[in-house]
Amino acid sequence: MSGESSFHHEGPGPGPTNLEGVLTVNKDACRRIVEYANQTCDHKMLEQLKAWATEDHVVTSEMSGAGTFEVTHYHVRMDLAVELGVVPGKNVYYSSCDSDDGPQLALKSHGESTRPMHRFADLVDRIPKADREQMQAVLDESLGMLQSASQEHKFGLISKSDLIDLKRKLSDSLKDDLIDELNSVEFLPKAWCLACEQLCPSTPMAVDELKHMRWLVGAGVVCCPFSKMSPNPPWCDKSTLATLTFPFMCRFFEPDDVYTECVAGFQESIFHDILNVTEGALKSIISKPTNVNSAGTGYMLNYQIFSPTDIGVPTERNRKYCHWKGKGVAKPAVSFPELLFRRLDAKITVYLVAEQNEIDIDEHSATKKRRAVAAAAAGSGAAFGGGASHLTESECSHLEGFQLLAKKKRLCDVSGKVWAVEAALVSVTQTSCHNPTISTNSVQTLLRKTLLHDLVQNKQVTTAEMWLIQGFPRPGLQGVSELVSAKFPFPAAIAIHPSQVGADSKLTVQQERSLIGNSMHVAQVGHFLLHSALSK
C-alpha cells in the first residue's frame, strides 16, 4: 500500500490564476504529465499513457450519483489523447445509483458521449432476494439496537462511556456478520435496467463485444459513516450493506481496475482484505477468455489523500482516492505530489465574477417571486448581483450580524466600508453552527442548501457560481467559454424552467442541490485517474 507525500525538489509548479484555469485543471494536468515524460525522456511513461488513452474502456460506476466518474474519465481520456497525438479508445458506460428521480434523471440526461448504456438501481439488487432480505434484517436489527441505546443514554439509563463502548461493539459485530454472509453470496449476473426497462447483464463481461475492453469499476463510497463528524462508528449506518457489497461484487466478477472515493478516514484496509481473498472465494464463471490484466490472484493498492488546494484549486475537499489493480503491477514510479501537485496561486476572488461578466441564471419564478415579496415586506434594498432576486428579511439580519463580527475581527473598519481583505464569504442560510463563520482565505466546502454572500462586494455568490466552485460549469452560463461549458455532461434542457420542457424532464431545485456534492470531485478524480494510468 502507498500514500506517498514526497515533493519534487523544486516544489510544486505554478497553479491556475483565473476562473477558466481553475475549471480546466484536468486538461492542464494532461499537458503537464506528457511534458514531464518528454522532458525526462521517460519512454515507458509515454507508452503507458498512450496505452491508457487508446485502449477501449468499459466503465461501471456504482453509487454514481450524477455520473461524475463517467464524465471525468471521458474528458481526461480525450484530453490526454489530444496531448499525445493519438486516436482515443472507445468508451462504454454502465451506471448504478439509487432509484431516486434526481440522480436517475441526471444520468439519463447526460450527453451522448457519457450517457450510460445501462442504468441500474441499488447495488444490493445484485444479491439474491433471500440473501438480501436476511442481511437487511441483520442491518435493521443492529440499527434498532443502536437507536435503543441512544434513547437509554438520553434518559440517563446508561453512561456516555457505556454508549460509546456499545456503539463500537455493534459496529464491529455488524461488519463481521455482513462479511460472513457476503462471503457465500453468488451475485446475480443480471439486474433490472432502467434505461432498457428489462433485465440486462450487470457485468459487461457477459457481453461478447465488450470482453476485449479494459474494465474499470468506480464507486463513490458513502462518506458520512467515515467522517470525523459522524456520531457513530463507521459500520453503524444504513449504507453499510451497500458499502460492503461493493468489494465482494468486485471480487466475484474480477474487473481490471477498482477505484473508490471517500473521506480521508475511509477504512480501505477492509476493502483490500476482501478483494485479496483468493482461496475458497466465489468467482463468476463469466470472465474474459484471455485477460492479461486479470486480477485472478488478487489486487495491489495505491491510494492518495489530497485536497483541490493541493492541485491549485481554491476549494477545500480533502478526500482519499484508492486504486486496486491486478497483482504483478506496481505503484507509479513517480510520486503523485511530485507529478501533479501545484501551487495555490488562484485566490478566492476567481469565483467572484466581475459585474460586466456577471454569471446569471434564472431562478424558478416561484422562488424569485417569494424572495422579492419577502424583501419588499422587509423594506430591504439588498439585492443580489445583477438584481436577479433579493435577500429575505432573515438573511438580511444574518448579514448585519456578520458585519459586526467582521468589525470585531478587524476585517473592516468601523464604518464597514473599508475592508482589509479582498473577499469575505459568509453563509446566510446554513445551520446555526456555521453562521459565525467568515471565510477570507479559502473557499468553504459548499454544503447543501447553502447561500453564500460576499460581504466586501455586498453581492451573492450565485447558484451558478456555486457549481463553478465545485468543478462543474453549468450549461448556458454567460461569461464562461464554450470550451469550459462543454465539460458539463448534461444538456441545457435540464437547466431551464419545467414549464418549458415538461415537469418530468427537469430537475427540481432540491434534486439539483442534492447532486451538488458529486460535482466537487471532478478535478481530484481526473488527476488521480491520470496518475493511476502509470501503474506498471
KAJO-V829506 format. One record per helix or strand of 2 or more residues. SS is the DSSP state (H for helix, E for strand). FROM is the first residue (numbers start at 1). LEN is the number of residues. Records with the same first field share a line. If there is no record, write none. Layout:
SS = FROM-LEN / FROM-LEN
//
This chain:
H = 19-5 / 25-15 / 43-12 / 68-17 / 101-8 / 123-4 / 129-26 / 160-23 / 204-3 / 208-3 / 224-3 / 240-14 / 268-8 / 308-3 / 336-5 / 348-4 / 355-3 / 365-14 / 385-3 / 393-16 / 432-4 / 463-7 / 482-4 / 492-4 / 498-4 / 503-3 / 509-11 / 522-11
E = 57-6 / 91-6 / 118-3 / 190-4 / 198-4 / 214-7 / 257-6 / 299-8 / 319-8 / 425-3 / 438-2 / 452-3 / 459-3
//
